[in-house]
Amino acid sequence: MKKHLLTACTFLAAFLSIQVSFATGYTDYSFKNNRGIQPNYTDAGGSADNKAILPQNGRCIVSNAQITNVRYIIDGISYTTLQGKVKPGKKVKVVFTVPKSKSFSTYSLVSYKAPYAVFVESAADKQEVFDYKTIDTKGGTVYMEINVPDCYFQVDFVKGCIIEHLGPAGSNNFYNRQGRMIAFTSGGTFSCIPPDEGTGSEGCTLGYWKNHTDRWCSNYQTSTRFGSVFTAAPSDLKNLTLLQALNLGGGGKYNLARQGVAALLNACSGEVASPYTTNDVKTIVNNAFRNSGTIGQVASDLDEANNLGCPLGGTKATKTSHAMQGVGVLQSEQLSAYPTPFTDKATIEFTLTNAGSYTINLYDMKGSLVKQLKAGTAKAGEVNQVEVDGSSLVEGLYLAKLVSGSETKTIKLLLSKD
């Protein structure tokens, strides 16, 4: 009898505890739901009618109610937009007002790890949920706060519950196509997913495509108008041909234009296993033109992809010097590294187009600085060498980045100690 009474009391206490937490607007689900995601509901809050719910309980209600007083709090500063405000590795909070109602409505704030700094539909299925909050409310002031990954990210504020796996491309499995998107942004400075995990890991340089126009795919001609491919291009670039864009000098949007053309040609070539599709390249470049704050990073990403190593024989992009015959080489017009992979030491060679100062830094694939390899000044056209000592490094892929003036070149080095 005592045993049954104790069991009954324990059940009642647990039941009352849940009721109290729902009434005050807070619920802690400390277990994984049946989709394997850890719900982060403990900080969800707002007025007394708000409460956290499990998405799979069937009550995921998309309301047409007009929310008001929307504010995004980032680093203690209040904004009326997400675009360009969210920073990697930080928190973002949304505060908003929902009209009072007898029925519940559901809202979510979610962050994803992303393969690119801008949204690319064809790669959306590679995005991974990083953190999210879901709240169920009958009206009042609501707030939700989530963490943002420190790499490439996407943040979505939506009606209803989150989509764990977006895509595939062309499907209805996107918030905007379901009419649920309230606000979104993307950004970051390095990839959460190593580029080699794409559809391929090859790329020919700008110089190759400039000097071998006969190897361009049939979809694009040297006379094709840049603006017909990259429709969001600024007015001073729209009327250039693809070849003219490929030959542009300077940084910023001009660097993005020439890197974009080379990436497009790599993607459309049937002989180059590019990590991008042509639609990827067009979407990435167009989105960067629309969001100028991402131009530098996107150009750098494309430059890296264009220097992955060119498989097309008999070209300047894959030609090696006599001293390097038989050694694996990755080469661009200004920056090369050999051998790759390397087991102990590697040599980086670079040439500056214009005389000036430079720095070469070594980064891991998380974007963290490993060490400064060299800094100084160099003459135009002078070949400079830098040694990379791998004895104190762990095995893996590294990025060597050369910065001189407004120009940046990046090349990969693979350390393998087997």
C-alpha positions in Angstrom: 0.0 0.0 0.0 2.8 2.4 0.9 4.6 1.5 -2.3 1.5 2.4 -4.4 1.0 5.6 -2.4 4.6 6.7 -3.0 4.3 6.0 -6.7 1.1 8.0 -6.9 2.6 10.9 -5.1 5.7 10.9 -7.3 3.5 10.9 -10.4 1.4 13.8 -9.0 4.4 15.8 -8.2 5.8 15.3 -11.7 2.5 16.3 -13.2 2.2 19.4 -11.1 5.8 20.4 -12.0 5.0 20.2 -15.7 1.9 22.3 -15.3 3.7 25.0 -13.4 6.5 25.2 -16.0 3.9 25.5 -18.8 2.0 28.2 -17.0 5.2 30.2 -16.4 6.3 29.9 -20.1 9.4 27.7 -19.5 9.9 24.0 -20.2 13.1 22.0 -20.2 13.1 19.0 -22.5 16.5 17.5 -21.6 16.2 14.5 -23.9 16.6 14.2 -27.7 13.4 14.1 -29.7 12.7 11.3 -32.2 14.5 13.1 -35.0 17.8 13.1 -33.0 17.9 16.9 -32.4 18.5 18.2 -28.9 15.7 20.7 -28.2 16.9 24.0 -26.8 13.8 25.3 -25.2 15.0 26.2 -21.7 15.6 29.9 -22.5 12.4 30.4 -24.5 10.3 33.0 -22.8 7.9 35.9 -23.0 4.4 36.4 -21.7 2.6 33.8 -19.6 0.8 32.3 -22.5 4.0 31.3 -24.2 5.4 27.8 -23.8 7.9 25.6 -25.5 6.6 22.5 -27.3 8.1 19.5 -29.0 7.7 19.8 -32.8 6.6 16.2 -33.2 3.6 16.6 -30.8 1.4 17.7 -33.7 0.9 21.3 -32.5 3.0 23.2 -35.0 0.6 25.9 -36.0 1.4 28.4 -38.7 -0.6 31.6 -38.1 -1.3 34.4 -40.5 -1.3 36.8 -37.5 0.7 40.0 -38.2 3.5 40.2 -35.7 4.8 43.6 -34.7 7.6 45.4 -32.8 10.2 42.9 -34.2 13.7 43.6 -32.9 16.9 41.6 -33.2 19.4 41.9 -30.3 23.0 41.2 -31.2 25.9 42.1 -28.9 23.5 44.2 -26.8 22.5 46.3 -29.8 18.9 46.4 -31.1 18.3 46.2 -34.9 15.2 46.0 -37.1 16.8 43.7 -39.6 18.9 40.5 -39.5 20.7 41.2 -42.8 24.4 42.0 -42.2 24.1 42.2 -38.5 24.6 38.6 -37.3 28.2 37.6 -36.4 29.6 34.1 -36.4 30.2 32.6 -33.0 27.8 35.0 -31.3 24.2 34.9 -30.0 21.1 36.4 -31.7 17.9 37.2 -29.9 14.5 38.1 -31.5 11.9 40.0 -29.6 8.4 40.5 -31.1 4.7 41.0 -30.3 2.0 38.5 -31.3 -1.7 39.6 -31.3 -3.7 38.0 -28.5 -5.7 34.9 -29.6 -7.6 32.0 -28.2 -5.5 29.7 -30.4 -1.8 28.9 -30.3 0.6 29.9 -33.0 4.2 28.6 -33.3 7.4 30.5 -34.1 11.0 29.3 -34.5 14.5 30.8 -34.6 17.1 28.5 -36.0 20.8 28.6 -37.0 22.5 26.3 -39.5 26.1 25.4 -40.3 26.4 26.1 -44.0 28.8 25.2 -46.8 28.9 28.8 -48.2 28.8 32.4 -46.9 25.6 33.0 -49.0 22.6 30.8 -49.5 22.9 28.3 -52.4 19.8 26.3 -53.0 21.6 23.4 -54.6 23.8 23.0 -51.5 21.0 23.6 -48.9 20.8 19.9 -48.2 24.3 20.1 -46.8 23.3 22.6 -44.1 23.2 21.3 -40.6 21.1 22.5 -37.7 23.3 24.2 -35.1 20.9 25.6 -32.6 17.2 26.5 -32.4 14.3 27.6 -30.3 10.6 27.0 -30.9 7.8 28.8 -29.0 4.1 28.2 -28.8 2.0 31.3 -27.9 -1.5 32.7 -27.6 -0.2 36.3 -27.9 2.0 38.8 -26.1 5.6 39.7 -26.2 7.8 36.8 -27.2 11.6 36.4 -27.2 13.9 33.6 -28.4 17.7 33.4 -28.4 20.1 31.0 -30.2 23.8 30.5 -30.8 25.3 31.1 -34.2 28.1 28.8 -35.5 31.6 30.4 -35.8 31.9 29.3 -39.5 29.6 29.9 -42.5 26.0 30.1 -41.2 22.4 30.7 -42.0 19.9 32.1 -39.5 16.1 31.9 -40.1 13.2 33.4 -38.2 10.1 31.5 -39.3 6.5 30.7 -38.6 5.9 27.2 -37.4 8.6 24.6 -36.6 12.1 24.2 -38.1 13.0 22.1 -41.1 15.9 19.9 -40.1 17.0 19.0 -43.6 16.4 21.7 -46.2 16.0 20.8 -49.9 16.6 19.2 -52.2 16.8 22.0 -54.8 13.6 22.6 -56.6 11.5 21.0 -53.9 8.9 22.7 -51.6 11.1 21.9 -48.5 12.1 25.5 -47.9 10.6 28.1 -45.6 10.0 30.7 -48.3 8.2 28.2 -50.6 6.0 27.2 -47.7 5.2 30.9 -47.0 6.8 30.7 -43.5 9.9 32.9 -43.7 9.9 36.0 -41.6 13.6 37.0 -41.9 16.9 35.4 -42.7 20.6 36.1 -43.1 23.8 34.3 -43.9 27.5 35.0 -43.5 30.7 33.8 -41.9 34.4 33.8 -42.9 35.3 30.2 -43.4 33.7 26.9 -44.4 32.1 24.5 -41.9 32.4 21.8 -44.6 35.8 21.4 -46.3 35.7 22.3 -50.0 36.9 18.8 -50.9 33.6 17.4 -49.7 31.8 18.9 -52.6 31.2 17.2 -55.9 34.9 17.5 -56.8 38.2 18.9 -55.9 39.7 20.3 -59.1 40.0 23.8 -60.5 41.9 25.7 -63.2 43.3 29.1 -62.7 42.3 32.5 -64.1 45.4 32.3 -66.3 44.5 29.0 -67.8 41.0 30.1 -68.9 42.5 33.4 -70.2 45.0 31.6 -72.4 42.9 28.6 -73.4 39.6 30.0 -74.7 39.3 27.0 -77.0 38.7 24.9 -73.9 35.7 26.9 -72.7 32.5 24.8 -72.6 30.0 25.4 -75.3 27.5 27.0 -72.9 29.6 30.1 -72.6 31.5 32.1 -75.2 34.2 34.7 -74.8 31.7 37.3 -76.1 28.9 36.2 -73.7 27.7 39.3 -71.8 28.7 39.1 -68.1 25.3 40.6 -67.0 23.4 37.9 -68.8 25.0 35.3 -66.6 25.5 37.3 -63.4 22.2 39.2 -63.4 22.9 41.1 -60.1 26.2 42.5 -61.3 26.7 46.3 -60.9 26.0 48.5 -63.9 29.7 49.0 -64.8 30.2 45.2 -65.1 27.0 44.1 -66.8 28.0 45.0 -70.4 31.5 43.5 -70.2 32.1 40.2 -72.0 33.1 37.2 -69.9 36.6 37.4 -71.3 36.8 41.1 -70.4 35.7 40.3 -66.9 38.2 37.6 -66.6 41.0 40.1 -67.5 39.9 42.7 -64.9 42.4 44.0 -62.4 41.8 45.4 -58.9 40.1 44.0 -55.8 36.6 44.0 -54.5 33.8 43.5 -57.1 36.4 43.3 -59.9 38.1 40.4 -58.2 34.8 38.7 -57.6 33.9 39.2 -61.3 37.1 37.5 -62.6 37.0 34.7 -60.0 33.3 34.1 -60.7 34.0 33.7 -64.5 36.9 31.2 -63.8 34.7 29.3 -61.3 31.9 29.2 -63.9 34.2 27.8 -66.5 35.5 25.2 -64.1 32.0 24.2 -63.2 30.7 23.8 -66.7 33.8 21.9 -68.0 33.2 18.2 -68.4 36.9 17.6 -67.7 37.2 19.5 -64.4 35.7 18.0 -61.2 34.7 21.4 -59.7 33.3 21.5 -56.1 30.6 23.8 -57.6 27.8 23.5 -60.2 27.2 26.3 -62.6 24.0 27.2 -60.7 26.1 27.3 -57.5 28.5 29.8 -59.0 25.8 32.0 -60.4 23.9 32.0 -57.1 27.0 32.6 -55.0 28.2 35.5 -57.1 24.8 37.1 -57.6 24.1 37.0 -53.8 27.5 38.5 -53.1 26.8 41.4 -55.5 23.5 42.0 -53.7 25.2 41.9 -50.3 28.4 43.8 -50.8 29.7 42.9 -47.4 30.4 39.4 -48.5 32.2 40.2 -51.8 35.7 39.8 -50.4 35.1 36.5 -48.7 33.2 35.0 -51.6 35.9 36.1 -54.0 38.5 34.4 -51.8 36.5 31.2 -51.6 36.2 31.1 -55.4 39.9 31.9 -55.8 40.7 28.9 -53.6 38.5 26.6 -55.7 40.1 27.9 -58.9 43.5 26.8 -57.5 42.6 23.3 -56.4 44.7 21.9 -59.3 44.0 21.7 -63.0 43.6 18.3 -64.7 43.8 19.7 -68.2 47.2 18.7 -69.7 49.6 20.8 -71.6 48.6 24.0 -69.9 50.3 26.8 -67.8 48.0 25.9 -65.0 49.5 22.4 -64.6 52.9 22.7 -66.1 55.8 22.1 -63.8 59.4 23.3 -63.9 62.3 20.8 -64.6 63.3 20.9 -60.9 59.8 19.8 -59.9 59.3 17.0 -62.4 57.7 14.0 -60.7 56.6 16.0 -57.7 52.9 16.9 -57.0 52.4 20.6 -57.5 49.5 23.0 -57.0 50.1 26.2 -58.9 48.5 29.6 -59.6 49.9 32.6 -61.4 51.5 34.0 -58.3 51.5 31.2 -55.7 52.6 27.6 -55.8 53.4 24.9 -53.2 55.3 21.6 -53.5 55.3 18.8 -52.8 51.7 18.2 -52.0 50.9 16.1 -50.1 54.0 16.6 -48.0 55.3 14.5 -45.1 57.8 16.8 -43.5 58.6 20.0 -45.3 56.9 21.9 -48.1 58.1 24.9 -50.1 55.8 27.8 -51.1 56.9 29.9 -54.1 55.3 33.3 -54.9 55.8 36.2 -57.2 54.2 39.6 -56.8 52.8 41.4 -59.8 53.7 44.8 -58.2 56.5 45.5 -55.8 55.4 45.9 -52.2 54.9 44.4 -48.8 53.4 41.0 -48.2 52.5 38.5 -45.5 52.0 34.7 -45.8 50.0 33.0 -43.0 49.1 29.4 -42.5 45.6 28.5 -41.4 43.8 25.3 -40.5 40.5 24.3 -42.2 38.6 25.9 -39.3 40.0 29.3 -40.3 42.2 29.5 -37.2 45.7 31.1 -37.7 48.4 28.4 -37.2 51.4 30.6 -37.7 52.8 33.5 -39.8 55.1 31.9 -42.3 56.8 35.1 -43.6 56.4 38.8 -43.9 58.4 41.4 -45.7 58.8 43.2 -49.1 59.5 41.9 -52.5 60.2 43.2 -56.0 57.8 42.7 -58.9 58.4 39.5 -60.7 60.9 38.2 -58.2 60.5 34.6 -57.1 60.3 34.2 -53.3 60.4 31.0 -51.3 59.0 30.1 -47.9 59.5 26.8 -46.2 56.7 25.1 -44.2 57.9 22.9 -41.4 55.4 20.1 -40.8 57.2 18.5 -37.9 55.1 20.3 -35.2 51.8 20.2 -37.2 49.1 17.6 -37.0 48.1 15.8 -40.2 45.4 17.4 -42.3 44.6 20.1 -44.8 46.0 23.6 -44.4 45.6 26.9 -46.3 48.5 29.2 -47.0 47.3 32.8 -47.7 49.4 35.4 -49.4 48.2 39.0 -48.9 49.8 41.9 -50.8 48.1 45.2 -51.2 44.5 44.6 -52.1 45.2 41.1 -53.6 44.9 37.8 -51.7 45.9 34.4 -53.0 45.2 31.1 -51.2 46.6 27.7 -51.8 46.1 24.3 -50.1 48.8 22.1 -48.5 48.0 18.6 -47.4 50.2 17.2 -44.6 50.3 13.4 -44.5 52.8 11.7 -42.1 52.0 8.1 -43.2 
